Amino acid sequence: MADQQQGEMGRSLPKQQHRKERPISLFTSLKVEMSAVILIATILAFLMAWYLSHLDMNGWTALPLTIIVTLIFTYSFTSSLIQPLVEMRDAARAMADGDYTVRVQTYERSHDEVYELAHAFNDMADELEHADQMRRDMVANVSHELRTPVAALQAMVENMADGVVEASPANLENILGQTHRLSNLISFLLDLSRVEAGAASLNVEEFNLAEFIDDTVSPLQLADASHGHTIKIAIPDDITMEGDQDRLRQLFTNIIANALKHSADNTSILVEAHVDEEHDLVVANVINYGSQIPSEVRNQIFRRFVKGNSGRGTESGGTGLGLSIARWAAMLHDGNVQVVDDERGVNFEITLPRHPQIVDSEETME
C-alpha cells in the first residue's frame, strides 16, 4: 500500500517546471551549501547558549533547548536542499510502473549538483518517453505491414486450393512478391534486434571503396528509376579499406536511400570520398541539394524510430530506423555518421578507419 501511494505521488508530479528559489542559493556546490548550513547551525548554537547563559537559565534546561532549536533549523534547511532528490525517487518509482510522463521540478537560479542531476533526470525521462512512444508506433506499423502481405498470401493460396484461380506464372509472381515483402519486414526486425543488442559478428576483409559504392548504388538507381534522381560518384579508384561489406552496405544504402527519399524528383545527389592520411581514415560524404537540417535536430534524426519529412516527389513513410542502423553499422567499425555544415545542401559525413581494430561478438539472432 505504501509503495502504491508513493507511486501515485510520483505520477502526480507535473512536467518539468520552475519553482521559487531554495533558501540557500548563493553557491553552485552542494558541498558548500551543506558546509554553510553546518556553519550557521554552529553559530546559532553558540549564540543561543550565550544568550541563555545571560538569562541565568539552568544548563540542564539550556542545553536541550539549544539542541532542539539547532536541529529544527538544520532540518528545515537541509529538507529544501534534498527536496529534488525526494521528487526524483518518487518519479523513478512512477517510471518503474510504466509512467514516463513524470518530471522533477527545478529551481530558477540554483545550479548546484542537485540541480544538474534534476535536469539530467528530466532529459533521461524525455528520452525514455520518446523511445516508449516510438516503440509503440513501430509495433503498430509493423503489425499492420505484416498483416497486409499475410492476408494477400492467404487469399491467393486459398483461391488456388479451391480452384478459383490457376497457378499461372502471373499469380505465382504475385505470391513471390508478397513473400519478398515479408522477407524485408523480417530483415527489418532482425536489424532492430541487432541494434538493440548493440553488436554483431563481423566478417572483416579488404575491398576497393569505389567498386563497393558502385555495387551499392546500382540497385538503388533501379528502385529509384521513377523519380529521375541522378547519383553522382566522385571516389578515387585507388582507395582500399577493411571492413564487413554487408554491414557497410547497410550503412551506405541507408544513407544514400535517405538522401534520395528527401530529394525532389529529377535532382541529383553526390557521393564522394577521400582518405585522411594523418588519421588513417576514409571520409565519405553523401550530399543532397535540398533544404538544410537545423543544427538542433541533427543528432535526433539518428535516434531509433524517428521519421523525417520526405521531400516533394519522394516516398514518405518508413520504419524510422534507417539512420539509426547506419550509425550502428559505422560504430561497429569504430567510425561515425553525422550531419555537417555544407552550403550545398544536407551533407551526411561518414568517417571510417581504414584498418579498424574490431573484436567480433556473437550474433544475437541466427
N, C-alpha and C positions, 0 to 999 in steps of 0.2 A: 504493500500500500504506500509506504514511504517513497519507494522508488518511482511508483506511478505518479505521485504528487510532484516529485522533483522533475520527472519528465514533462509533466504538464506545465510546470514553471518554465522549463526550457522552451517549450513550444510557444509559450505566451510572449517570449521575447520578440520585439519588433525587428525589422530590418535595421541595418546599421544607422545610427543617428548620434548626434552630439548632445551632451548634457552640460550642465554648469560645471565649472572648474572644481577640482578636488581641493580640500583645504590647503594642502601643500602642493604647489605647482611651480615653484621658483627654480626647481632643479630638473635636470634631464637624466638623472640616475636614481634608480630606486634605492641603491645603497646610500646615497647622500640623503635622500628623503628619510629613510629609516634612521640614519645617524642623527638627523635633525630632530626627529621625534624623541629619540633617546636623550639627546642633549637638553631639549626643552623640558622633558619629564624630570630629568635630574635637577635642573634649575628650579622647576616648580616645587619639587620635593624639598629642596634646600630652603626656599623662601617660605614654604608652608611650615616647615619645622621651626624656622627662625621666628615667624610671626606668632605661632602658638606658644613658643617659649616665652615671648614677651608678654603674653596674656597669662603667664604663670599657670598654664594648663599642665596637668599631671602627664608625665612621659608615657605612662601606660595607656593613656587616652589619646595623646597627641600622635604617637607612632601609628596606631591603626588608622586614625583619621587621615594622616598624611599618605599612607599606603593606598587607602581606598580612593582618595582624590586623584593620586597619580595614576592608578590603574584605570580609572574611568577616563581620564584624559588620553592615556596611551591607547586604550581600546577604541575610543571614538575616532582617533586619527588613523590608526592602522586599519580599521574597518573600511574606511574610504579608500585606502591605498590598495587593498586587495579585492575591492568590490568587482572589478573586471574579471578577476580570477574566478570568483564565485559564479559570475554570469557565464564564463566560458565552460565551467563544469556543467552547469545546467544545459547549456547549448549543446555540449558534446553528448550528453545523455539523450537529448532530443534527437540529435543526428544519428545516434546509435539505433534509435527506434524508427529511423527512416525519414525523419523530417529535416530536409536540407534547407528550409527557408529561414531558419533562426539565425540571428546575428547578435553579436555582443555590442554594447554601446561604448562609444569612445568619448573623450573629452576634448574640448576645443583647443586648449593651449598646452596640454600635458604631452610631453614627448619622452617619457622615460621608457624603461624596458617593458613595463606592463602595457603601455600604450602601443608600442611596436608589436608586442605579442597579440594584442587585441586586433590590430589591423591585419597581421599575418593570419590570424584565425578567420577573420571575415573573408580574406582573399581565398583561403582554403575552402571555406564554405561556399563561396561563389563558384569555384571550380567544381566542387562535388555536385552542387545543384545543377550546373550546366551539364556535366557528364551524365548525371542521372536522367535529365530530361532528354538529352540527345540519344541516350541508350534506349529509352522508351520509344522515341520516334523511330530509331533504327529497327527495333524489333517489329514495330508495326509495319514499317515499309517492307522489310524482308519477308514478313509473313504474307503480305499482300502480293509481293512479287513471286513468291513460291506458289501461292495458290493458283495464280493465272496459268502458268505452264502445266501444272499438275492437272488442273481441270480440263485443259485442252487435250492433253495426252490421254486422259481417261475417256473423254468423249470420242476421240478418234479411234482408240483401240476398241471401245465398246461397239462403235459403228462397224468396224471391220469384223469383230467377232460375230455380230448379228447379221452380217452380210448386207448391211445397208450401203456400205461403200466398199470398193475393191482396194486391194493392197497395191495400188498403182504407184509408179515412181514419184508422181507428184505428191500423193498422200504420205508416202514414206519420207519424202523430203521435208514435209511439214512436221512429221514426228521427229525427224532428226534435228530440225531447227529448234523445237521445244526442248529436246534433250540437251542441246548446246546451251540454251538459256539456263536450264537447271544446273549444268556444269559450271557456268560462270558464277551463278549465285553461290554454289558450294565453294568455289575457289575464293570468293569474297569472304565467306565465313571462315575458311582456313586462314586467310590473311589476317582477319580480325583476331583469331586465336593466337597467331604468332606475334602480332603487335602487343596483345595483352601480356604475353609471356616475356616479351622484350628481347628475344633472341631466337636464332635458328642456326642449324649447322650450315657451314658454307663450304662450297667447292671452289677453292681459290686457284686460278690459273691465269697465265699471261695472255693478253689479247691486244689486237690493234684497235684503238678507240674509233678511228674513222670508219672502219669496216663494221664495227659493232653498232655505231649510230646509224649507219645506212640500213643494216638489218632491222634495227628497232623502228626506224621511221617508215619503212616500206608498208607494213600492214596498217599503220596509222593513216597513211595517204590514201590507201584503198578504202578504208572505212569512212574517210572524210571527203570522199570524192564529190558528194552532192553539195558541199559547202564552198568549193572552189578555193580552198586555202592553199597557199604555197609555202613549203617548208624549205628554207634556205639553210645550207650546211656550210660552215666555214671552219673546218678542222684540218690541221696538217696531217698528211698521210703517215708521218713517222712517229706519232705519239703512241707509245705502248704503256700498258699498266697492268696491274694484277688485281684480281677480284673475282667474286662469284657472278658470272654473267647473268644467271637467272635473276638474282636479287637486283643487280644493277639495271637489268632490263625493266624490272618493275619500277625502279626509281625513275629512269628516263622516260618510260612510257607514260607514267602518271603525270610527270611534269609537262611533257610535250602535249599530251592529251588535254591537260588543264588549259594550256595556252591556246589550243585550238578551240576548246569549248567557249572560252571567253574572248574570242576574236570575232569580229564581224565577218560575214561571208565575203569571199573574194579579196581577202587581205593575206598578208604573209607573216610568218614568224621566223626568227633566226635562231639557229643552234650553232654556237661557236665554242671553241675550247683552246686552251693554251697550257703550257707547263710552267709552273712556278719553280724554277730550278733551285732557288735559295732554300725553299721549304720542302722540296721534292713532292709537290702536289700537282694534281691535274685540276684545273679550274675550268668548269664548263658553265656557259650561260645560255638560258633559254629565254628569248625576248619576244614578247608580242606587243604590237604597237597600238594597244588600246589604252583605256583610261588607267591612271595610276592607282595603286593600292595605298590608302592612307597609312602612314608610318605606325599609328597607334594600333592598327589591327593586323599588321604584317605577321606577327608571331601567332596570333589567334587562328589564322587560317590553317595552321598545321595541327590544330587540336582535332581529336577524333570527332567525327560526325558533324563537323562544321561545313556547311554548304555555302558557296559563294553565289553571287548573282551572275547568271550567264549573260553574255553579250547578245546583241541583236543578231538574229540569224544563226544562233547556235542552239544546241540542245541543252535544256535545263535538266535539273534533277540530279541523280547520282546518289551514292551512299554517304558522301561526306567523309570518306576515309582515304581517298586517293593521295592527298598531300601528306597525311599522317603516315601512310605506308612508305611514301617516298623518303621522308625524313628518317623513318625507322631503318630503311634499307641503307641509307647513307651512314647512319650512326653505327650500323653493324660493321662498316668498313672504316670506322674511326673518322668519318667525314661529316659533312653537314650540308643542309639546304637552307637558304634564306633568301628573302627578297631584298635587293639592294637598290639604292638610288640610281636611276638612269633616265635621262631626259627623253630617251627614245620611246620608253614605254615601261611595261612591267617586266622586270628582269629577275628571274629566278637563278641565283648563283649556286652552283654545286661544287663543293670542294672535296676532293678525294685524294688520299695518299696514293702515290704510285706503287708503293710496296707496303701495304698495310700489315701490321702485326696483329693477326686475328687468332683468337683461341676459340675453336669451334665448341658449340654446346649442342646438347641433344635436341632433336626436333620435338616440339610439344604435340604435334599431330602427325600421324602417319600419312 
